[in-house]
Amino acid sequence: MKVGIVGAGMVGSSAGYALALTGIASEIVLVDMHEALARAQAEDIAHATPFHSATKVTAGSYADLAGSSVVIIAAGVNQKPGEDRLALLERNAQVFKQVVGAILAVVPNPILLIASNPVDIMTDIATRISGLSPQRVIGSGTILDTARFRSLLGRHLGISSQSVHAYVLGEHGDSEVLTWSNARAGSLAVSDFAAQTGKPITKEIRAEIDDNVRNAAYRIIEGKGSTYYGIGAGLARIIKAIALDQRAVLSVSIVTPAVEGVEHVALSVPRVIGAQGVMTDLFPELDDAEHAALKRSALLLKEKASAVRL
């Protein structure tokens, strides 16, 4: 599978590095308005491949994306001093108009994988601009938040995070919803597993995990300026599900017909992902508080997306 990456900054290059090391993609092409950056990132990643895979990694122009099955969009503009969030979103929407148009000119029916933040809003924008089926415009959504949730639960319970099944729904951001009511460890509800192993999940433990999931990005940004390794691996995981037609269940964001009564909103729920993109949306059982929180998240995202002029 050939994969294009538009935006060769830390997120785009981390995704390229993860893809190259795993050998998921046969070919990766990095495109950036700063051509020297794209060339440098491609060369650096290419030097790592002899140790792990046969992936071909190059830099190029939009024309070189021809033949790509998936194109990651990790491009965007930074906020100016004094600029409000809506103005930033509208400037990013203009960037996406150019980027998506240039991609579609050479790749008629790609799967677009959106990594630019705020990812849910940008996924909505990319869907509107591209005219592609929502199932082929996938935002990374809460795939990383879900990984953080599972990691922290596994650490507390003393088991592998891969044996924890728990999801974060809604916005990739402050209104996200950690679904404690259906979290499981192995075949047991997390609360039952915790009780049997003598590691109860108290109100304090739950609050600590919630805080560490919800605010992880802020702490990482404070320490090193931005987050990129985690989301790079998450993007590679989504592409693996597409490349191998795995029908994997991952929490990603697409424009969804209705969530908690809110129509046509981009947010994350668990979804089955295969060769053609999102195959099925899954809506887990939630308790009353989680239903209400997911509705608040959906309303917030719908309001923000609707305010962006294209």
Phi, psi and chi 1 to 4 in degrees:
 res  aa     phi    psi   chi1   chi2   chi3   chi4
   1 MET       -  133.5  171.1 -176.2  -81.4      -
   2 LYS   -93.4  133.7 -178.6  176.1  179.2  178.5
   3 VAL  -124.0  130.4  175.2      -      -      -
   4 GLY   -99.9  147.5      -      -      -      -
   5 ILE  -130.9  116.7  -58.6  175.3      -      -
   6 VAL  -102.9  114.4  178.7      -      -      -
   7 GLY   109.1  100.3      -      -      -      -
   8 ALA  -102.0   27.3      -      -      -      -
   9 GLY   -74.1 -158.1      -      -      -      -
  10 MET   -67.0  -37.9  -67.6  -51.5  -61.1      -
  11 VAL   -69.8  -49.8  169.5      -      -      -
  12 GLY   -61.2  -43.5      -      -      -      -
  13 SER   -70.6  -33.8   61.9      -      -      -
  14 SER   -66.3  -38.6  -66.3      -      -      -
  15 ALA   -64.3  -43.1      -      -      -      -
  16 GLY   -61.7  -40.7      -      -      -      -
  17 TYR   -64.3  -44.9 -177.2   61.4      -      -
  18 ALA   -63.2  -41.8      -      -      -      -
  19 LEU   -63.8  -43.0  -76.4  168.0      -      -
  20 ALA   -66.2  -42.6      -      -      -      -
  21 LEU   -67.0  -34.7  -71.1 -164.1      -      -
  22 THR   -82.9  -17.2   56.8      -      -      -
  23 GLY    73.6   16.6      -      -      -      -
  24 ILE   -62.1  -43.3  -64.2  166.7      -      -
  25 ALA   -97.3  140.5      -      -      -      -
  26 SER   -79.2  -28.8   58.1      -      -      -
  27 GLU  -147.0  138.7 -177.6  177.6   -2.7      -
  28 ILE  -128.0  131.6  -60.1  168.6      -      -
  29 VAL  -121.5  123.4  178.1      -      -      -
  30 LEU   -99.7  133.1  -74.6   89.3      -      -
  31 VAL  -126.2  133.9  176.8      -      -      -
  32 ASP  -151.8  149.4 -162.9  -77.6      -      -
  33 MET   -63.6  -25.9   62.1 -179.3  -64.2      -
  34 HIS   -93.4   92.8  -58.3  -67.3      -      -
  35 GLU   -61.1  -34.9  -65.0  178.9    7.6      -
  36 ALA   -65.0  -36.2      -      -      -      -
  37 LEU   -64.8  -46.1  173.7   62.9      -      -
  38 ALA   -60.4  -42.9      -      -      -      -
  39 ARG   -63.7  -43.1  -76.2 -164.2  -57.2  -88.6
  40 ALA   -65.1  -44.5      -      -      -      -
  41 GLN   -63.3  -43.9  -61.9  -77.5   34.4      -
  42 ALA   -62.4  -43.0      -      -      -      -
  43 GLU   -65.5  -42.7 -172.5  172.1   -6.7      -
  44 ASP   -63.5  -44.4 -162.6   12.1      -      -
  45 ILE   -65.4  -41.8  -65.0  168.9      -      -
  46 ALA   -58.9  -32.8      -      -      -      -
  47 HIS   -70.4  -17.1  -67.4  164.1      -      -
  48 ALA   -87.6  -20.8      -      -      -      -
  49 THR   -66.8  -32.4   59.2      -      -      -
  50 PRO   -58.7  -21.8  -26.6   36.4      -      -
  51 PHE   -80.2  -19.4  -59.3  110.0      -      -
  52 HIS  -135.9  -30.4  -64.8  -78.4      -      -
  53 SER  -155.8  178.0   76.6      -      -      -
  54 ALA  -109.1   18.6      -      -      -      -
  55 THR   -63.0  132.5  -59.0      -      -      -
  56 LYS   -88.6  126.4  177.5 -176.3  176.7 -177.3
  57 VAL  -124.3  121.7 -174.1      -      -      -
  58 THR  -138.0  166.8   61.1      -      -      -
  59 ALA  -108.9  155.4      -      -      -      -
  60 GLY  -169.3 -165.2      -      -      -      -
  61 SER  -101.7  179.6   65.4      -      -      -
  62 TYR   -58.6  -34.7  -77.2  100.2      -      -
  63 ALA   -59.0  -29.9      -      -      -      -
  64 ASP   -76.2   -5.8  -64.5  -55.8      -      -
  65 LEU   -78.5  -11.4  -64.1  175.6      -      -
  66 ALA   -51.6  133.3      -      -      -      -
  67 GLY    91.9   -3.1      -      -      -      -
  68 SER   -72.5  138.6  -63.3      -      -      -
  69 SER   -85.9  -36.5  -61.2      -      -      -
  70 VAL  -130.5  138.9  179.9      -      -      -
  71 VAL  -124.7  119.8  179.8      -      -      -
  72 ILE   -82.0  132.2  -62.9  171.5      -      -
  73 ILE  -109.9  111.3  -58.4 -180.0      -      -
  74 ALA  -123.6   29.3      -      -      -      -
  75 ALA   -98.7  161.1      -      -      -      -
  76 GLY   165.3  174.4      -      -      -      -
  77 VAL  -110.9  154.8  -66.0      -      -      -
  78 ASN   -89.3  157.1  -64.8  -38.9      -      -
  79 GLN   -71.4  134.3 -165.8  163.7   10.2      -
  80 LYS   -84.5  154.9  -63.9  177.6  179.2  178.0
  81 PRO   -57.2  128.7  -25.5   34.7      -      -
  82 GLY    82.1   -3.1      -      -      -      -
  83 GLU   -81.9  133.0 -177.8  177.5   37.8      -
  84 ASP   -82.0  168.8   64.8   31.4      -      -
  85 ARG   -64.3  -37.9 -169.0  175.4 -179.9   84.0
  86 LEU   -66.2  -41.3 -180.0   57.4      -      -
  87 ALA   -62.5  -40.0      -      -      -      -
  88 LEU   -63.1  -43.4  173.8   63.0      -      -
  89 LEU   -61.6  -40.7  -81.0  170.8      -      -
  90 GLU   -69.3  -34.0  -70.0 -177.0  -17.1      -
  91 ARG   -68.1  -39.7  -76.2 -156.3  -60.7  128.3
  92 ASN   -67.3  -32.7  -94.3  -41.1      -      -
  93 ALA   -62.4  -38.1      -      -      -      -
  94 GLN   -67.2  -38.1  -64.5  -52.4  -51.3      -
  95 VAL   -61.9  -44.5  170.2      -      -      -
  96 PHE   -64.1  -35.2  -97.1   45.9      -      -
  97 LYS   -57.0  -45.0  -82.5 -172.9  176.9 -179.2
  98 GLN   -68.9  -45.7  -62.2  173.0   15.3      -
  99 VAL   -66.3  -50.2  168.5      -      -      -
 100 VAL   -63.9  -40.6  171.4      -      -      -
 101 GLY   -61.2  -42.0      -      -      -      -
 102 ALA   -67.8  -35.7      -      -      -      -
 103 ILE   -67.3  -48.6  -67.2  168.7      -      -
 104 LEU   -66.4  -22.4  -65.9  179.9      -      -
 105 ALA   -66.4  -24.9      -      -      -      -
 106 VAL  -118.4  -17.7  -66.1      -      -      -
 107 VAL  -126.9   94.6 -170.4      -      -      -
 108 PRO   -62.5  -35.7  -20.6   32.3      -      -
 109 ASN  -138.8   62.0 -169.4   36.7      -      -
 110 PRO   -80.2  169.1   34.3  -37.5      -      -
 111 ILE   -93.1  121.2  -66.8  175.7      -      -
 112 LEU   -94.1  128.9  -62.6  179.2      -      -
 113 LEU  -113.9  110.0 -174.1   48.3      -      -
 114 ILE   -92.1  125.9  -48.4  -57.2      -      -
 115 ALA  -119.6  -10.0      -      -      -      -
 116 SER   -71.2  140.3  -55.1      -      -      -
 117 ASN   -95.2  152.4  -84.5  -39.3      -      -
 118 PRO   -71.6  118.7   24.9  -31.1      -      -
 119 VAL   -63.6  -35.1   69.4      -      -      -
 120 ASP   -68.2  -42.8  -58.3  -68.4      -      -
 121 ILE   -66.4  -42.4  -51.1  -61.1      -      -
 122 MET   -68.6  -29.4  -60.6  -45.8  -62.6      -
 123 THR   -66.7  -42.4  -60.7      -      -      -
 124 ASP   -60.4  -46.2  179.5  -79.9      -      -
 125 ILE   -62.3  -45.9  -71.3  168.9      -      -
 126 ALA   -63.3  -36.1      -      -      -      -
 127 THR   -65.4  -44.6  -55.6      -      -      -
 128 ARG   -65.5  -42.5  -75.1 -169.1  -89.0  163.7
 129 ILE   -68.2  -43.4  -70.1  169.7      -      -
 130 SER   -76.3  -32.6   68.4      -      -      -
 131 GLY    74.7    5.1      -      -      -      -
 132 LEU   -73.8  159.5  -66.5  168.8      -      -
 133 SER   -58.2  138.9  162.0      -      -      -
 134 PRO   -55.3  -27.1  -27.6   36.1      -      -
 135 GLN   -69.2  -12.1  -73.4   71.2   29.3      -
 136 ARG  -110.6    6.5  -61.9 -176.2   71.1   83.9
 137 VAL  -123.2   96.2 -175.4      -      -      -
 138 ILE  -112.6  123.6  -55.4  171.0      -      -
 139 GLY   -89.8  145.9      -      -      -      -
 140 SER   -60.8  -24.0   55.1      -      -      -
 141 GLY    52.3 -131.2      -      -      -      -
 142 THR   -99.6   22.0   59.8      -      -      -
 143 ILE   -60.0  -36.3 -168.5  167.6      -      -
 144 LEU   -76.9  -39.6  179.2   54.1      -      -
 145 ASP   -61.5  -40.5  -50.2  -87.1      -      -
 146 THR   -62.9  -41.2  -69.5      -      -      -
 147 ALA   -62.9  -41.0      -      -      -      -
 148 ARG   -62.8  -43.8  -70.5  166.2  175.0  159.2
 149 PHE   -59.7  -48.5 -170.4   19.5      -      -
 150 ARG   -65.2  -39.0  -67.1  177.2  179.2 -177.4
 151 SER   -62.5  -45.6  174.6      -      -      -
 152 LEU   -70.2  -38.5  -69.0  165.8      -      -
 153 LEU   -64.4  -44.3  -85.3  171.9      -      -
 154 GLY   -61.2  -41.0      -      -      -      -
 155 ARG   -62.0  -43.5 -172.1 -178.8  -56.1  172.5
 156 HIS   -65.9  -40.8  173.4   71.1      -      -
 157 LEU   -82.2  -12.3  -63.1  171.6      -      -
 158 GLY    76.7   31.0      -      -      -      -
 159 ILE  -131.1  167.4   60.7  173.4      -      -
 160 SER   -62.8  139.9  166.1      -      -      -
 161 SER   -63.4  -21.9   59.0      -      -      -
 162 GLN   -73.5  -10.7  -66.6 -177.2  -22.6      -
 163 SER   -96.7    2.9  -65.5      -      -      -
 164 VAL  -103.5  132.4  177.5      -      -      -
 165 HIS  -120.8  101.3  -51.2  -76.8      -      -
 166 ALA  -152.6  148.8      -      -      -      -
 167 TYR  -129.3  149.7  -68.8   92.3      -      -
 168 VAL  -107.9  128.5  177.6      -      -      -
 169 LEU  -113.0  168.3  -49.7 -176.3      -      -
 170 GLY    85.1 -138.4      -      -      -      -
 171 GLU   -73.7  144.1  179.0 -169.4   16.7      -
 172 HIS   -82.7   86.8  171.0   56.8      -      -
 173 GLY   165.6 -160.4      -      -      -      -
 174 ASP   -62.1  -28.6  -65.2  -18.7      -      -
 175 SER   -92.9    9.4   71.9      -      -      -
 176 GLU   -59.5  156.5   64.1 -170.0   24.7      -
 177 VAL  -121.7  114.1 -177.1      -      -      -
 178 LEU   -82.4  119.6  -79.9   66.6      -      -
 179 THR   -92.6   83.4   57.4      -      -      -
 180 TRP   -68.5  -31.5  -72.6   91.3      -      -
 181 SER   -64.9  -27.5   67.9      -      -      -
 182 ASN  -115.3   13.6   56.0   51.1      -      -
 183 ALA   -68.5  138.0      -      -      -      -
 184 ARG  -133.2  149.3  -56.6 -170.5   72.5   79.4
 185 ALA  -119.5  114.4      -      -      -      -
 186 GLY    62.1 -125.8      -      -      -      -
 187 SER   -99.2    4.6   61.7      -      -      -
 188 LEU  -109.8  151.0  -61.4  176.9      -      -
 189 ALA   -58.3  142.4      -      -      -      -
 190 VAL   -54.4  -40.0  160.3      -      -      -
 191 SER   -63.6  -38.9   56.5      -      -      -
 192 ASP   -69.2  -42.7  -67.3  -22.4      -      -
 193 PHE   -59.5  -44.7 -173.1   99.4      -      -
 194 ALA   -61.9  -40.6      -      -      -      -
 195 ALA   -67.5  -41.0      -      -      -      -
 196 GLN   -69.1  -28.6  -71.3 -172.3   31.5      -
 197 THR  -100.6    5.0   56.7      -      -      -
 198 GLY    71.0   27.6      -      -      -      -
 199 LYS  -127.7   66.4  -63.7  177.8  179.8  177.6
 200 PRO   -60.1  148.0   23.3  -34.2      -      -
 201 ILE   -97.7   93.4  -61.1  176.3      -      -
 202 THR   -76.8  172.1   63.4      -      -      -
 203 LYS   -59.1  -36.6 -176.5 -177.6  -64.1 -174.9
 204 GLU   -69.7  -41.7  -68.4   74.6   20.2      -
 205 ILE   -63.9  -43.7  -68.7  -65.7      -      -
 206 ARG   -61.9  -43.7 -178.2  165.5  164.7  163.9
 207 ALA   -64.6  -38.2      -      -      -      -
 208 GLU   -66.0  -44.0 -179.6 -177.8   -4.6      -
 209 ILE   -64.7  -44.3  -70.0  175.1      -      -
 210 ASP   -56.8  -46.3 -173.0  -73.9      -      -
 211 ASP   -63.6  -41.5  176.5   68.7      -      -
 212 ASN   -70.3  -29.6  -76.8  -28.5      -      -
 213 VAL   -74.9  -50.5  172.0      -      -      -
 214 ARG   -66.9  -33.0 -162.5  175.5  -59.6  -83.4
 215 ASN  -113.0   12.3  -64.2  -50.5      -      -
 216 ALA   -57.5  -44.6      -      -      -      -
 217 ALA   -61.6  -39.8      -      -      -      -
 218 TYR   -62.3  -40.3  -63.8  118.5      -      -
 219 ARG   -68.9  -40.3  -63.8 -170.9  178.3  101.9
 220 ILE   -66.5  -43.1  -66.8  168.7      -      -
 221 ILE   -62.7  -39.1  -70.2  167.7      -      -
 222 GLU   -62.9  -36.4 -178.3 -179.7   -1.7      -
 223 GLY   -81.8  -36.2      -      -      -      -
 224 LYS  -139.0    7.9   67.7  173.6 -167.2  173.4
 225 GLY    98.9  -31.9      -      -      -      -
 226 SER  -166.1  167.4   60.1      -      -      -
 227 THR  -111.1  139.3   68.0      -      -      -
 228 TYR  -153.9  -34.7   35.3   87.7      -      -
 229 TYR   -63.4  -47.6  -66.7  134.6      -      -
 230 GLY   -60.4  -49.1      -      -      -      -
 231 ILE   -70.8  -31.1 -167.9   56.1      -      -
 232 GLY   -59.5  -44.3      -      -      -      -
 233 ALA   -67.0  -36.5      -      -      -      -
 234 GLY   -64.2  -41.8      -      -      -      -
 235 LEU   -63.6  -41.0  -66.6  165.2      -      -
 236 ALA   -63.0  -35.7      -      -      -      -
 237 ARG   -65.9  -40.6  178.1   65.8 -172.7   91.6
 238 ILE   -63.5  -43.6  -63.5  167.9      -      -
 239 ILE   -65.9  -35.4  -69.8  175.4      -      -
 240 LYS   -60.2  -42.2 -177.9  177.9 -178.9 -179.9
 241 ALA   -62.9  -34.8      -      -      -      -
 242 ILE   -74.5  -48.6  -64.3  167.0      -      -
 243 ALA   -60.8  -38.2      -      -      -      -
 244 LEU  -100.9    6.3  -58.4 -179.6      -      -
 245 ASP    48.2   50.5 -165.7   22.0      -      -
 246 GLN   -74.4  -20.3  -74.1 -175.0  -36.4      -
 247 ARG    57.3   42.0  -41.3  -63.6  175.7   95.7
 248 ALA   -79.9  148.1      -      -      -      -
 249 VAL   -95.7  113.1  177.7      -      -      -
 250 LEU  -133.3  148.5  -57.1  171.3      -      -
 251 SER   -89.7  100.2   56.3      -      -      -
 252 VAL  -129.7  168.0  -63.7      -      -      -
 253 SER  -108.0  127.4 -178.9      -      -      -
 254 ILE  -139.3  165.6   68.6  169.1      -      -
 255 VAL   -68.4  119.8  174.5      -      -      -
 256 THR  -110.8  136.7  -49.0      -      -      -
 257 PRO   -53.7  -44.8  -28.1   36.1      -      -
 258 ALA  -159.7  135.2      -      -      -      -
 259 VAL  -136.1  118.1  178.1      -      -      -
 260 GLU    52.4   38.1  -61.6  -68.1  -17.1      -
 261 GLY    83.5   -2.1      -      -      -      -
 262 VAL   -96.9  123.1 -178.0      -      -      -
 263 GLU   -94.5  146.0  -63.4 -177.4  -15.9      -
 264 HIS    49.1   64.7  -57.9  -64.6      -      -
 265 VAL  -127.6  139.4   59.4      -      -      -
 266 ALA   -91.2  117.9      -      -      -      -
 267 LEU  -161.7  177.9   49.0   60.7      -      -
 268 SER  -101.9  132.9  -71.5      -      -      -
 269 VAL  -136.6  167.1  -63.0      -      -      -
 270 PRO   -62.0  137.5  -22.1   33.6      -      -
 271 ARG  -140.1  148.2  -53.4 -177.2 -163.4  -88.6
 272 VAL   -86.4  124.6  179.5      -      -      -
 273 ILE  -118.7  128.9  -60.2 -179.9      -      -
 274 GLY  -137.9 -156.9      -      -      -      -
 275 ALA   -62.3  -28.8      -      -      -      -
 276 GLN   -98.4   10.2  -61.3  -55.4  -47.2      -
 277 GLY   103.3 -140.6      -      -      -      -
 278 VAL   -77.2  125.3  171.6      -      -      -
 279 MET   -97.9  -37.9  -58.6  173.4   61.3      -
 280 THR  -149.9  140.1  -52.5      -      -      -
 281 ASP   -94.2  139.0  -60.2  -24.1      -      -
 282 LEU  -119.7  131.3  -56.8  171.6      -      -
 283 PHE  -116.7  102.0  -65.8   91.5      -      -
 284 PRO   -69.8  159.4   25.6  -32.9      -      -
 285 GLU   -68.3  133.8  -68.8 -175.1    8.3      -
 286 LEU  -127.2  158.4  -54.8  175.0      -      -
 287 ASP   -84.3  174.9   63.7   25.0      -      -
 288 ASP   -60.5  -41.2  -70.2  -15.2      -      -
 289 ALA   -65.3  -39.0      -      -      -      -
 290 GLU   -69.9  -39.4  -70.2  164.2  -10.3      -
 291 HIS   -57.1  -47.5  -84.1  -63.4      -      -
 292 ALA   -64.0  -40.9      -      -      -      -
 293 ALA   -67.2  -38.8      -      -      -      -
 294 LEU   -66.5  -37.5 -176.7   56.7      -      -
 295 LYS   -64.2  -42.5 -177.1  169.9 -174.5  175.9
 296 ARG   -60.5  -42.3  -74.1 -166.3  -62.8  -88.9
 297 SER   -63.3  -44.4 -172.6      -      -      -
 298 ALA   -63.3  -43.2      -      -      -      -
 299 LEU   -63.6  -41.2  -73.6  168.2      -      -
 300 LEU   -61.5  -46.9  175.2   67.6      -      -
 301 LEU   -67.2  -40.2  -72.3  167.5      -      -
 302 LYS   -61.3  -43.5  179.3   69.0  174.0 -179.1
 303 GLU   -62.3  -44.2 -179.9 -176.9    4.4      -
 304 LYS   -65.4  -45.3  -71.0  178.4 -180.0  178.3
 305 ALA   -66.5  -39.6      -      -      -      -
 306 SER   -67.2  -24.0  -62.2      -      -      -
 307 ALA   -79.5  -14.3      -      -      -      -
 308 VAL   -81.5  123.3  178.7      -      -      -
 309 ARG   -88.3  134.5  -63.4  168.5  -64.3 -175.3
 310 LEU  -110.1      -  -63.2 -179.8      -      -
